């Protein structure tokens, strides 16, 4: 029986400099991934071996120490997606899903065919790819990447860091068409923006690519680079007491890659939380015990702090205050407003994850309270 292995997806892998945070061996996987992992022990016998991939409301540009956005908002019926220092507009009707990759023949909680409507790829740091030998492949240009057969292609947008890190796909800028499909690639700042489209959605795909632009701060107030990238459970530069907030008008969840140095783009994804959901999130944070956790410091090495972290921007009375959310290591976990570290709970951490802000794996304790099933388009 073969050994089940995971690796980073060559399709999208944020740059990982030498010395980037190490993973400990006691990380939990999303239930669908874990189930397929068990199945993979059987599949490895017959295939080959077995690989890990790298109600909205505007949160507002204001913050403690004011930071206005330099990116224009999306036009009506479109929305904005951000990656590193690139901002792109996409049709609001496009959903979110994990693009099929080299393990396309083993569905992770979805049909083997994958999504069938236009979408934005949710793969990012921590997403998993099984090292199995899926049959078939392409006979022409592999516009989707990873050898996924054309019958499983769907119009979608994805991002990649540039220059491409070792082991990841290097795709040149430009336009390539074959068999009714077109891939358009454009480098914007530190990011590559890629769209695969069928003929029916080509007009939208061209608009998506044309909209790509650089921004130091996206329309939701997420900075391309954040002090949180320093790692080591750094605390917010502008402390506040979340217990003193009486109301919140909205929130923005800004996900960062901690392997990218401060001063370089590290924003991986964002999502907005508004209305009653933002109110419930604030109440959950305020109700969480002070002291942080869940932690299990005996389970991993000291001197590391995980691969990703969140800057949570809470907007109250037109001013955004930033808390740091740590969940990716066996200690130091919690929501830090610079005054106190509050514990992660199902009510204050679970709501952070949706759309492209996706939790694929993590230390057992935080993963159990933070993970929520992903809804595919």
N, C-alpha and C positions, 0 to 999 in steps of 0.2 A: 504494500500500500504506500502511495506516495505521500510526501510531506506537504502540507498546505502552506503556501507562502503568499505574501502580499508585497506589492511594490508601488512606487509612485507612478501615476499615469503619465506616459510620455506625451499625452495630448495637451495637458496643462499642468505645469509644475512651477510654482513660484520659486524664484531663485533661492537656493539654500547655501549660504556661504559656509566655508569650513568653520566648525565650532558652533553651528546652529544647535538648538536644543535637542537633546536626545530623548527618545521615547523610552519609557520603562516597559517592562514586559507584562504588566498587569492591567492593560487598557481594555475597556469594554468596547464592543462593536455595536452598531445599530442592529436591532433584532433581525431585520431582513438580511443583513450582511452576515450575522452570526449563524443564521439558519443555512444560508448558502455555503458558509465556511464548512459546516458539518457535512453538507452534501458534497462539497469539494473533495473530501477525503475519499469518496467513492469515485467521483469523476476523474480524479487523478490516476486511478487505476486503469481507466479506459482511454484517457486522453494523454496529457503529458504531465508536466508539473503544475504547481499552482502558484499574485503580485499585489499596495496602498496608494491612491492618487491625490497627487496634488492637482382691517379697516384703516388704510394708510392716511396719514396727514402730514403736511409739511412740518418738519421739526423746527424750521426757522433758522436764519443765519446767525442770530445773536447768541452770545455765550458769555461766560465770565471772562473778561478780557477780550471783548468783541472781536469776532472773526467773520466778516461777511463773505458770502460765496462770490467767486469770480466766474462761475459757470452760469450761463443762461438757462432758465427752466425749460422743460420740454413743452412742445406745443400741445394744444388741446387733443385729447384722445391718445396721447403718447405719454410715456413715463421715462424717467432717467435711470440708467444703470451706471455704476462707477467701478473702476478697477485701477489700482495704483493711482497715477495722475491723469487717467483718461476718463472722460464722461461721454456717454453715448445715449441717444434717445431711441426708444423702441416703441412699437405700437402697444398700447395698454392691453390689447387683447392677447398678446403673447404671454404664455404661462411660464412656469419654472419647472425644470426637470433635470435629472442627471443624464447627460448624453451617453448613448451606448458607446462602448470602447472595446478594447481587445477581448474582453470577456462577455461579449454581447450575447453569447448562446446560453448564459446562465443568468436569468433575470433576478435582479435584486428587488423583489417585492413589486414587480411590474411585469407586463407581458414581454416575451422575447423581442417583439417588434419595437418596444420602447414607445416613446411619445409619438403621437400622430399629428398633432397640431403645432404650429410654430411656438417656439419657446426660447428661453434663455437658459443656458447650461448652468447647473448649480455646482458642478465639480470645482473643488478648490483644495486648500490644505487639509489633509486627513482623509480625503475620499479614497475609496478602496478599489483596486483592480486585481482580480484573481489571475494568477499565472496559469491559465489553462489553454489548451490548443483548440480554439473554436474553429470549426471547419469553414470552408468557403473562402470568402474574401472578395476582392475586386479584380476585374479584368482590365479596367482602364485606370485613369487617374484616381487616386484615393483622396477624393475631395473632403470626405468626412474625417479621415484619419483613422488609425488603429486597425485597418483591415475590416471594418464593418461593411457587410454587403450592402449594395445600393438600395435593396428593397427595404432596408431598415433606416434609411436616411430620412430626415425631416428638416424642414427649414428651421434654422436656429442660429443664435448668436453665442459666441464664446470668446474668452480672453486668454492671453498668455503673456508672461513676462518676457521682456527683451532687454539684453540679448538672451537667447534661449539657454537655460542651464543645461549642463551635461546630462545626456540621456533623454532629453525631451525633444519633441519634433521641432525642426527648423523649417518654417514655412515662409517663403518670400512674399513680399507685398505684391499686389496685383490681382488680376482677374483671370480665372481659369474656368472653362466650361466644357462639359462632356455629358452626353446622354441625357440632356434635358436638365442638368444641374449646373449651378454656377457657385463658385466660391470666390468671395472678395475679401482681400486682406489689406489692412492698412496699419502702419505703425504710428502711434500717437504717444509722444513722450516715452515713458518706460514700458508701455503696453503695446501688444498687438491686438487689434480688434478684428475678429474673423466672423464672417457670416456665410453659411451654406444655404442656398435657396433653390427651390424648384421654380419653374416658369411662372406659376400663379402668384408667387409672392416676391418676384424679383424686384418690382418697383419699390416695395417696402424695404427690401434688403439694401437697395442702393441708397435709400434715404437714411437708413441706419448708419451705414458706413460714412456717408457724407456729413452726418451730424457729429461724428467723433471729434472731440476737442480736448485740449489739455486744461486742467484746473488744479489749483492748489487747494481749493475747498469746493466740495460738490454742493448742489442746490439744497441738500439737507443739512449742511454744516459740517459734514465729515471731512476732515483734512486729509490730503493725500499722504502726509507724514505726521505721525503723532509721537509725543514724548513717551507713550506707552511702549514703543518699540525698543526702548532701552532695556526691557526685560527686568529680571530681578524683583518683580512685584513692586515696581516703582509706584509711588502714590500720586494722585492728581496734584497738579501745580497750584490749583485754586480750590482749597478745601471749602466745603460747605456742610451743613447738617441736613441730611435728607429728611430727618424727622421734623424739621421746621417748615417744610413745604406744605402748604395747605391744599394746593391744587396744581395740576400740571396740564398744559394745553396740548402737549404732544411729546413724543420721544423719538430719537433716532438711534439705531443700533449700528455702530461702526465697527466692523471686524478687521483686525490688523494681523499681519504676518510678523511675528517677533524676530524672525531671522534676518529681516531687512533693517539695516542700521537707521538710527534716528537721523533725520535730514534727507533720507531717500524715501521715495514712495513706498508705502507698506499697506495701504488700504486695499482689502480684498473684496469687500462687499458691504452693503448697507441695506437696511430696511427701516421704514417708518412705522410708528405705532401711534394711533390717534384716538380721539374720542373716549368712549367708556373703557377701551382696552388700556389706554395710557393711564386713566384714573385707577384702574384695578392694579396695574403694574406698580404704581407709586404706593398704593396701600399695602401691597405684598412686600415691597422692600422695607417699608416702615415697620411692618409686623415681624420681619425676620430677626432672629436673635443676633445680638452683637457678639462678635468673636470670630466670625468667619467659619469656613468649612463647607461641606464635609472634607476632612483631611485624613490621610493615612500615611504619615511621613516615613513609616518604616518600609514603604513599598518602593521607594525610588531614591536616586542619588541626590545628594545635596548640591547646591550651587547651580541648579537649573530651574527654569520657570515655565516650561511648556513652549509650544510652537505658535499659539495664537492667543489673542485676548481681545476684549471688547471695550470700546469707549461708549458709554451710554449717556446720551445727551438728553437731559430732562428740561423741557422748556416751561417756565412758569413766569407769567406776567411779562412775556416778551424777552426774557433772559434765559439762556441755556446754561445749565450747570452740568459739568461732566463728572461722572463716576466711572471708575475702572472696574471691569468685571473679569475675574480670574477663575478659571474652571479646568485648566488643561494640565495640571500637575497634581501630585499627591499631597501637597501642602500649599499654603498661601491662598487657598481658594476663598472666594467671596466677592461681595460688591462693596467697593471702597469709595466713599465720598470725600476722602481726605481727612475726615474726622473720626470715623469708625468703620470697621470692616464687618459687614453683616453676612450672615450665612446664606448660601445658595439653597433655595427651596423649589419645589415644583411650581409654586405660584410666582416667584420672582425671577427664576431663571428659564423655566420652560417657555414663557411667552416671547423670549428674545429670539428664538430660533424659528425661522420660516424663510421662504423664498430662497435667495442665494446665501443667506446667513444660515449655514447648515452645519450641524454637529454630527460628524461621522463616527467618531470614536473618542475615548477619553478615559481617565482614571475612573474606576468603578463607582465611587461615591458620587462625585459630581455628575457623571454621566447618567446615573439613575434618576437624579432629580431634574436634570436639565433637558434630557432628550425627550422629544415628542415625535410621533410618527410623521413622516413627510407626506404631504399631499401632492400628487403628481398632476400635471396638466392633462 
